[in-house]
Amino acid sequence: MSTNKCCCGCVDEREQKLQEIIAKYKDTRGALIPVLHEAQEVYGYLPMSVQKKISEGLNLPLSEIYGVVTFYTQFSLKPKGRFKVNICMGTACYVKGSGQILDKFKEKLGIDVGECTEDGKFSLDACRCIGACGLAPVIMINDDVHGRLDPDDVEGVLEKYKDL
Amino acid sequence: MEMVNITIDNRKLEVPKNYTILEAAKEANIAIPTLCFLKDINEIGACRMCVVEVQGARSLQAACVYPVSEGLVINTKSQAVREARKVTLELILSNHDKKCLTCVRSSNCELQQLAEDLNVKALRFEGESVNHPIDDFSPSIVRDPNKCVLCRRCVSMCKNIQTVSVIDTNERGFKTIVSSAFNKSLNEVPCTMCGQCITVCPVGALKEKDDTEKVWEALANKDLHVVVQTAPAVRVALGEEFGMPIGSRVTSNMIASLRRLGFAKVFDTDTAADLTIMEEGTELINRIKNGGKLPLITSCSPGWIKFCEHNYPEFLENLSSCKSPHEMFGAVLKSYYAEKMGIDPAKIFVVSIMPCTAKKYEAQRPELSATGYADVDVVLTTRELAQMIKEAGIDFTELPERHFDDPMGEATGAGVIFGATGGVMEAALRTVAEVLSGKSIDNIEYEAVRGVEGIKEATIELEGLTLKAAVAHGLGNARKLLEKIKAGEAEYHFIEVMGCPGGCVNGGGQPIQPSQVRSWVDLRTERAKAIYEEDRELPIRKSHENEKVKTLYAEYFEAPGSHKAHKLLHTHYVARENYPEDKE
């Protein structure tokens, strides 16, 4: 059974929220995807412990939940950083060289797509068109847009977040 | 049934309205190739091997899911159809590992057969090959995703029929893979090891853990006394591995083959099935008379036991404490038999030939070693035995008549029917009815508990008691039955559960029939027929009349349920966690 207490006895707020989400959708058919969305909003990602609680709560096999989580790129099995770097891989950005931009970010951050730096500061993802093709190649870091990038600009972009 | 008129390949046919094109074609003996299709189990139209031209349709249609309708005109052999099927197959082959020579399913592979039938003589496309690790941590099942064609037959079986749900399709596109949640080994998830996934796999992506080498080594070891026992369901299926018709009874050939392989003794697990009935029948009567936990649920099927331990721990006390028959036999061989024959039990090597992959797992359970030695040393499936017979160059069809060995040779019809769903129940009723009434009963064929209906119920008038019984086969049906009991909608005294649909005759270790056969022939029924024939021909058909079992009690165990019997023939169960938490 799931508990709402962590080891120090305090109430785990995230788990409480998760149980509320599950309770809200418990009797709705086809509720898995909205539950996963909201759970990811709470936790930032969907680790096994969270998927297990959803499996228990919605009475769905864990294998099915994991299948859905890995099917959609929006869902993440790994924690995200405080700054979420999203490289647009849409057609316009791609032909303008977003591949090289991505490689540069991988190199500078020392992580692969879908991963998070050890200090939890940056995570790196490739996404589909963000609707700013005029700025191609374009990336987003949280809600900030950085456009018309060159691989050599990457270091400068990261520098801006260094002390935040 | 309302009929409709359709035309397939210029032939006019009248078929029931609820048919698919594939079913209509099958009835007219028009072959349409299939790969992902398995009737009643996986009908998803995913692989596109069965495409046909339907007049008026914009594109080619999947025959396995396209319903017939009045006036439908179908062409199954046009140039467009031939080309589409071939390209589809070539694309499926483009990232297949193609290591046919060393594949367990070579010559019994649906993909290989399609390549032959569709005349694929060159590989035009070389796709990026997948290179996934092979999961061989489970004692029962080996999974090789590099051979997987993503037909999803195993997923449907595991999820929809068995409701075990430990495998599913993960990721997407080229990265799509059938695997467990978090890519865990089948050994780390609540897999019941039933092996039904293996029997529906069209290729070699799922197979049993091969233990034949252990047996060859034991047979070559002069210090060991290597004995073998065979489950009832093996004798009605083994022949299929040698091209014999489904439902062939090959008891004598099987025994003769085992002798030629070099086993010191060839025993019949059915004798232990009779022993099981004595113990379990006594347990049932005791529980009824003394207010024990009811319903009593049978414990012969290790897949069912593991399912219960993972999903229904609240029913563990309902499980019979009896070991499964081959484990009982192992314990008897390493105690009574060892003493009687003057052989050191450490030197006795017990091999069980089982229709089952879960038995491999069961044999490794640490508590099943009553004498200090594992009750059973190695479990081989029916398929593995066939492999050994082939490897030894034994001509299976030309063998002298042979019988099981003593001192545990004789078995009854009651022991034989353990192989089919309802069999343990029927065998128990044959004995319990006589024990309770003290009279000999002639009418011993309990038709109500036979057959392939998912859940069977029977009410039997016994001496001073109306016994309510239920039989479930296939874990999905077991789940339904347990939920019914939990909800208070049904009450029983005695329940038989078999993990595999149809019982052991259709076990996960039995010969694999391709979907082209399996979709249209009920393997469960055909093999069960042979089981009941075997029963009818045996002179003794009630477990308590088995002279060998009587001797065993007289010389060793004293009485069913005795202290000694409990020590050697009974066991216990544990609740198992479903997905032990990772450290994150």
Interface residues (C-beta under 8 A of the other chain):
Chain A: P47 M48 S49 Q51 K52 P61 L62 S63 E64 I65 Y66 G67 T70 F71
Chain B: K159 S165 V166 I167 D168 T169 N170 E171 R172 S180 A181 F182 V189 N578 Y579 E581 D582 E584
